[in-house]
Amino acid sequence: MSNPLVSAIIPAYNSEKYITETLDSVFAQTYRPVEIIIIDDGSTDRTAEIVKNYRATEDNETKLIYIYQQNSGPSKARNTGIQSATGKYIAFLDADDLWTDDKLLKQMQLFKKAPDIDVVFTDVKITRVRDKFIVFQRNELNRTFFGHESKVVELFEKLLRFNFIHTSSVVAKRACFRNNIFFNEGRRYVEDWELWLKMSLYFDFGYINDVCVHKKERGDGLSSNKLDMYLATMDIMESFIENNKIEIDKLNLKDNFLSNYLKDQYKWMGYYLMQIKNNKMARIYYRKSLKKAFDLKTIFYYFRSYLKMS
């Protein structure tokens, strides 16, 4: 019996410096068959030329498809890729990230071992370039955090704490993408986290506790704007909880879990805003925190925000 087809979705925008190496990492996969879908998000460099020339290297079990769209952002590009895919499984890969040769093989083996799992992600090694310094980071999360050797227990609560799922590490069953379960094309930041939260209400996630993705983060990307990212995170958090009350209730969360979570997130945001001297906005979040629960420390910082600090 042949292996099921995996569709690899790669959004690309002005990616001429990285796209060849990224494609090499997909063609090097020990798992077959693979369908690669490049969605060129309005590139103005040589991305299109490089991809079209690369197509000459196709083998019988790896097909390379090129799609051009007007610049609309990575969410739109990924959704275009999902809708164009013919594979039973969807994998995501950013145009400047790399897969290890055995990434898809390990994930597909877990799908076969545990058919009830709908989404599988892996650990990622991140190289952060800051000035002249290079910092390496791994999630290194394991059974102690996830609650099971290969599945994520209480996924929704864990995702609310932080987004430990990197998009380039994800493979999901194509059947997961239906109704409103797609990337939010109106988001510029943390749209991946919003999608994982949505999926956590309906699907089971598994993980591979091995580094299967190498990711480079540079200071010139979207992730460099911390304030906008944090504000987007707060907006997603509030709107998601408000718009999914019925589904969240079915999770049988601990009493006051969401109230306590929101209280702490609002308070943390207030602290951050005071650090960057935006005391007026900090007070908005302190008030939101106090509406959830009385807290002396929050009150202290709320009144302190009215003082002019040097």
C-alpha positions in Angstrom: 0.0 0.0 0.0 1.5 3.4 -1.1 2.1 6.2 1.4 -0.5 9.0 1.5 0.5 12.2 -0.4 1.7 15.2 1.7 1.2 18.7 0.3 4.0 21.1 1.5 2.7 24.7 1.5 5.5 27.3 1.1 4.5 31.0 1.1 7.3 33.1 -0.5 7.9 36.8 -0.6 11.2 38.1 -2.0 12.8 34.9 -0.9 15.6 34.6 -3.6 18.3 34.3 -0.9 16.7 31.3 0.8 14.2 29.5 -1.4 16.7 27.1 -3.1 18.0 25.7 0.2 14.5 25.4 1.5 13.4 23.5 -1.5 16.5 21.3 -1.3 15.4 20.3 2.3 12.0 19.2 1.0 13.3 17.2 -1.9 15.7 15.5 0.5 12.8 14.1 2.5 13.1 10.3 3.1 9.3 10.2 3.0 7.5 10.1 -0.4 5.3 11.2 -2.1 5.4 14.9 -1.6 3.6 17.7 -3.4 5.3 21.1 -3.0 3.1 24.2 -3.5 5.0 27.5 -3.7 2.7 30.5 -3.3 4.6 33.6 -4.5 3.1 36.5 -2.6 3.9 39.2 -5.1 7.7 38.9 -5.0 9.7 41.6 -6.9 13.0 39.8 -6.8 14.1 36.6 -8.5 12.0 34.2 -6.5 9.8 33.3 -9.5 12.8 32.7 -11.8 14.6 30.5 -9.2 11.5 28.4 -8.5 10.7 27.9 -12.2 14.2 26.9 -12.9 14.2 24.5 -10.0 11.2 22.6 -11.4 13.6 20.9 -13.8 14.9 18.9 -10.9 11.5 17.3 -10.1 11.5 13.6 -9.5 8.6 11.1 -10.0 7.5 11.3 -6.3 8.0 15.0 -5.6 5.9 17.5 -7.6 6.6 21.2 -7.6 3.8 23.6 -8.2 4.2 27.4 -8.6 1.3 29.8 -7.9 1.6 33.6 -8.1 -0.8 36.0 -6.2 -0.8 39.8 -5.6 0.9 40.6 -2.3 -1.7 39.7 0.4 0.4 38.4 3.3 1.4 34.9 4.5 -2.1 33.9 5.8 -3.7 34.4 2.4 -0.8 32.6 0.8 -1.1 29.6 3.1 -4.9 29.5 2.6 -4.4 29.5 -1.2 -2.0 26.6 -0.8 -4.4 24.6 1.3 -7.2 25.1 -1.2 -4.9 24.1 -4.0 -3.5 21.0 -2.3 -4.5 17.5 -3.3 -2.7 15.7 -0.5 -4.3 13.9 2.4 -2.0 15.7 4.7 -0.9 19.4 4.7 2.6 20.5 5.8 3.7 24.1 6.3 7.2 25.5 5.6 8.3 29.1 5.6 10.5 30.0 2.6 13.6 30.6 4.8 13.3 27.6 7.1 14.7 24.1 6.6 13.5 20.6 7.4 15.7 17.8 8.5 15.7 14.8 6.0 13.5 12.6 8.3 10.9 15.2 9.4 8.0 14.0 7.4 8.9 10.4 7.9 8.7 10.8 11.7 5.5 12.7 11.6 3.8 10.3 9.3 4.9 7.3 11.4 3.2 8.9 14.4 0.0 9.5 12.4 0.1 5.8 11.5 0.8 4.7 15.1 -2.0 6.9 16.5 -4.8 7.4 13.9 -6.8 9.6 16.4 -4.2 12.3 16.1 -5.1 15.1 13.7 -2.1 17.4 13.8 1.6 16.7 14.5 4.3 19.2 15.2 8.0 18.9 16.1 10.7 20.6 18.1 12.5 23.5 16.3 16.0 24.9 16.6 15.9 28.6 16.3 18.9 30.7 15.4 18.4 34.3 16.4 20.7 36.9 14.9 21.0 40.0 17.0 23.7 42.5 16.0 26.8 40.3 15.9 25.5 37.7 18.3 23.9 34.4 17.4 21.6 32.7 20.0 20.4 29.2 19.6 17.1 28.1 21.2 15.0 24.9 21.4 11.6 24.4 22.9 12.9 21.1 24.5 9.4 20.5 25.8 8.7 16.8 26.6 6.3 14.5 28.4 6.5 16.5 31.6 5.0 19.5 29.9 2.7 17.8 27.3 1.4 15.1 29.7 1.9 12.2 27.3 4.8 10.6 25.4 3.3 11.6 22.0 0.1 13.5 22.5 -0.7 16.9 24.0 -3.0 16.7 27.1 -5.0 19.9 27.9 -3.8 21.5 24.6 -6.0 24.6 24.8 -4.8 25.6 28.3 -1.2 25.0 27.3 -1.5 27.1 24.1 -3.0 30.0 26.1 0.2 30.1 28.1 2.4 30.5 25.0 2.6 29.4 21.4 5.0 26.4 21.4 3.9 25.3 17.9 6.0 26.7 15.0 4.2 26.8 11.7 7.1 25.2 9.8 6.9 22.1 12.0 3.2 21.3 11.5 1.6 18.6 9.5 -2.2 18.3 9.7 -4.8 16.1 8.1 -6.4 18.0 5.2 -9.8 17.2 6.6 -9.0 19.6 9.5 -9.4 22.6 7.2 -13.1 23.4 6.9 -15.6 26.0 7.8 -13.7 28.8 9.5 -10.6 26.8 10.4 -8.1 28.6 8.2 -5.5 31.2 8.8 -7.1 34.6 9.5 -6.2 36.8 6.5 -7.0 39.9 8.5 -4.2 39.3 10.9 -0.6 40.6 10.5 0.8 39.0 13.6 0.4 35.7 15.6 -2.2 34.4 13.1 -0.7 31.0 13.5 -1.4 31.0 17.3 -5.0 31.9 16.5 -5.4 28.9 14.2 -3.9 26.5 16.7 -6.3 27.7 19.3 -9.2 27.1 16.9 -8.0 23.7 16.0 -7.4 22.8 19.7 -11.2 22.9 20.3 -11.9 20.2 17.7 -8.7 18.1 17.1 -6.1 16.1 18.9 -2.4 17.2 18.6 0.7 15.0 18.7 4.3 16.0 18.9 7.8 14.8 18.0 10.3 15.6 20.6 13.2 15.9 18.1 14.5 18.9 16.2 13.1 18.6 12.7 13.1 22.2 11.7 15.9 24.8 11.6 14.6 28.3 11.7 16.5 31.6 11.4 15.0 34.8 12.9 16.4 38.1 11.7 15.7 41.5 13.1 14.1 42.7 9.9 11.0 40.5 10.0 7.5 41.0 11.3 8.4 39.5 14.7 10.7 42.5 15.4 7.8 44.7 16.3 7.1 43.6 19.8 4.4 46.1 20.8 2.2 45.3 17.7 2.7 41.6 18.3 1.7 41.8 22.0 -1.4 44.0 21.2 -2.4 41.5 18.5 -2.0 38.6 21.0 -4.2 40.4 23.5 -6.8 41.0 20.8 -6.8 37.4 19.6 -7.0 36.2 23.2 -10.1 38.4 24.0 -12.0 37.8 20.8 -11.3 34.1 20.7 -12.6 33.5 24.2 -15.6 35.7 23.6 -16.5 34.1 20.2 -16.0 30.4 21.2 -17.7 30.2 24.6 -19.8 27.2 23.8 -16.8 25.2 22.5 -14.6 26.3 25.4 -17.3 25.2 27.9 -17.1 21.7 26.5 -13.5 21.5 27.6 -14.5 21.4 31.2 -11.7 23.8 32.3 -11.0 24.2 36.0 -13.1 26.7 37.9 -12.1 30.4 37.3 -9.3 29.2 34.9 -10.1 31.8 32.2 -10.8 34.6 34.6 -7.5 34.1 36.4 -5.7 33.7 33.1 -7.1 37.0 31.7 -6.4 38.8 35.0 -2.7 37.7 34.8 -2.4 38.5 31.1 -3.9 42.0 31.5 -1.6 42.7 34.4 1.5 41.5 32.5 0.6 43.7 29.6 0.2 46.7 31.9 3.8 46.0 33.3 5.2 45.9 29.7 3.4 49.1 28.6 4.8 50.9 31.6 8.3 49.7 30.8 8.0 51.3 27.3 6.6 54.5 28.9 3.0 54.1 27.6 1.3 54.6 31.0 -2.0 55.7 29.5 -2.5 52.4 27.7 -1.1 50.5 30.7 -3.9 51.8 32.8 -6.4 50.3 30.4 -5.0 46.9 31.0 -4.7 47.3 34.7 -8.4 48.2 34.8 -9.2 45.1 32.8 -7.2 43.0 35.2 -8.9 44.5 38.3 -12.4 43.8 36.8 -11.4 40.1 36.8 -10.1 40.1 40.4 -9.0 42.4 43.1 -5.2 42.5 43.4 -3.2 44.9 45.6 -0.1 44.8 43.4 -2.2 45.7 40.3 -3.8 48.6 42.2 -0.3 49.8 43.3 1.0 49.8 39.7 -2.3 51.4 38.4 -1.8 54.4 40.7 1.9 54.4 40.0 1.2 54.8 36.3 -0.1 58.3 37.0 3.4 59.4 38.4 5.9 60.9 36.0 8.9 58.7 36.2 12.2 59.8 34.9 
